[in-house]
Structure formats: C-alpha cells, structure tokens
C-alpha cells in the first residue's frame, strides 16, 4: 500500500520573541527556580490561566498559588 507523507526538514533560525504565552492546567504543578536559587511549585487557581512572557518579563493573566516551597 502506498501513502503520501510530508517530509519535515529541520531548519535553524534565530527569532526575537517579544510576546509568548503558555496555558497552565489546573491539576498540574509547575516548578519555578527563583533568582536566589530556591525552587517553588506553582499551580493555577482558575481555568484558562496563562503564563505570559511579554517583552522580557513574565506575568500571569490570573492568580496562581505556591503549593510547595520545594524544601
């Protein structure tokens, strides 16, 4: 049996991202490393919560909570 496939080629490119968001799922914990080297686990408290990278800064569009201080 013959079939048609699309062959993907890996191409390196440098991009300058100014805005990017990632959806957080309520039931998942996300590990963050702080500037002082400590780690914390963060969890979204509401549906449709996003972590947003905006022009070199990070923010959340809704409230998140620290569920574990990583110790």
PLY file of the C-alpha trace (Angstrom):
ply
format ascii 1.0
element vertex 71
property float x
property float y
property float z
element edge 70
property int vertex1
property int vertex2
end_header
0.00 0.00 0.00
1.35 3.41 -0.93
0.64 6.58 1.02
1.78 10.16 0.88
3.78 11.66 3.74
5.18 15.11 4.35
8.90 15.10 5.00
9.84 17.74 7.57
13.23 19.35 7.40
14.89 20.85 10.46
16.00 24.39 9.80
17.70 26.52 12.44
16.56 30.10 12.71
17.11 32.81 15.27
13.95 34.64 16.29
13.37 37.62 18.55
10.29 36.83 20.64
8.51 39.79 22.19
5.32 38.02 23.36
4.53 34.37 24.11
2.00 32.60 26.35
1.63 29.07 27.69
-1.59 27.68 29.14
-1.33 26.25 32.65
-3.54 23.29 33.57
-5.24 23.47 36.98
-4.32 19.94 38.07
-0.60 20.29 37.26
2.18 21.80 39.35
4.93 23.80 37.66
8.40 24.15 39.14
9.95 27.62 39.11
13.51 28.50 40.09
13.80 31.88 41.76
16.69 34.33 41.38
18.02 33.33 44.81
18.25 29.68 43.70
15.20 28.43 45.62
12.56 26.41 43.80
8.80 26.63 44.25
5.85 24.74 42.78
3.15 26.92 41.24
-0.43 25.88 40.43
-3.12 27.74 38.51
-6.20 28.51 40.60
-8.63 29.19 37.72
-9.28 27.75 34.26
-7.70 29.48 31.26
-4.66 30.65 33.24
-1.64 31.57 31.16
1.96 32.39 31.94
2.90 35.24 29.64
6.37 36.28 28.51
5.95 39.90 27.47
8.98 41.87 26.25
11.44 40.14 28.58
9.14 39.99 31.61
6.98 37.16 32.94
3.45 37.53 34.29
0.26 35.53 34.80
-3.15 36.55 33.48
-4.90 35.07 36.55
-4.00 34.24 40.13
-1.58 31.37 40.75
-0.57 29.92 44.11
2.59 28.42 45.53
1.73 24.89 46.61
5.16 23.72 47.81
8.23 25.70 48.77
10.49 22.93 47.35
12.20 22.05 50.63
0 1
1 2
2 3
3 4
4 5
5 6
6 7
7 8
8 9
9 10
10 11
11 12
12 13
13 14
14 15
15 16
16 17
17 18
18 19
19 20
20 21
21 22
22 23
23 24
24 25
25 26
26 27
27 28
28 29
29 30
30 31
31 32
32 33
33 34
34 35
35 36
36 37
37 38
38 39
39 40
40 41
41 42
42 43
43 44
44 45
45 46
46 47
47 48
48 49
49 50
50 51
51 52
52 53
53 54
54 55
55 56
56 57
57 58
58 59
59 60
60 61
61 62
62 63
63 64
64 65
65 66
66 67
67 68
68 69
69 70
